Amino acid sequence: MSSIHGHEVMRMMVDSGKAYSRPELVSAIKEQFGEHTRFHTCSAEQMTAEALVDFLEDRGKFTASEGGLGMDAQNICDHE
């Protein structure tokens, strides 16, 4: 099973230029990276798409708007 760094999900969000509802974001992540893909960050491993969204939200990575959750490129750190 593959593992994708959370940075890739954040870049996907920036590239899309859109805000997502929580279910839309989870669905977009699964569509882009695969239903069974797991995600990791510098401090967590083996997260599902749902767990990654929770993780990123808890760390204040999203920008909130009426349209839902968005991503500002400045919120993405450049280390791997």
N, C-alpha and C positions, 0 to 999 in steps of 0.2 A: 504494500500500500504506500502510495507516495505522500510526502509531506511538503507543503508549500509554506513559505514564510509569509506572515501576515502583511509584510510590506507589499507583496504582490496583489493582495486584495485591496489594500489602500490605493495602490496605483490604478487598479481597475476602476475604482470609484472616481478618482480624479479624472481619468481618461474619459469616463462616461459623461462627466459634467452634469450629472443629475442627482437628485435627492431620492432616497428610497424609504419606503415604509420598512419596518423591521422584517416582515415576511417577504417583501420584494427583494430586500438585500440578501437574505438567506437563500432565496431561490436563484438570484443572479450569481451568487458565489458557487452554488452547486452546479449551475448550468455552465459556468466558465471553467471550473476546475474539476468537476466530477462529483457525483453523489457521495462517493465513499472516501474522498480525499480528506486527509487530516492536515491540520495547520499547526505551525509552531511560530514562536516569537523568541526573542532573546531570553525570556524568562518562563516560558510555558511550552509544553509539547502535547501532541496527540489530541488537539482540540477539533471538535466537529465545527461545521460552519456556524451553527447556533452558538457554540461556546466561544468561538472567535469573535462574533459580534458582541457578545456580553463582555468579553475581555477588552476589546477596543473601546466600548462604551464606558466601561469602568475607569479607563485611563484617560478619558476625555479627548479621544482622537477624533470624534465626529463633530461636525457642525450641525446644529439643529435649525430647521426652518419649517415653515408651514407645510412644505412638500415632503418633509421627513428628514432622514439622516443623510448628510453629505460629508465630503472629505475635502479639506484644504491641504494642498500639497506641502505646505509648511509643517503640517502635523506628522509627516513621514520622516523618520530619522534615516540616515543613509548607511548605517552599518548593517551588517548581515549577521 
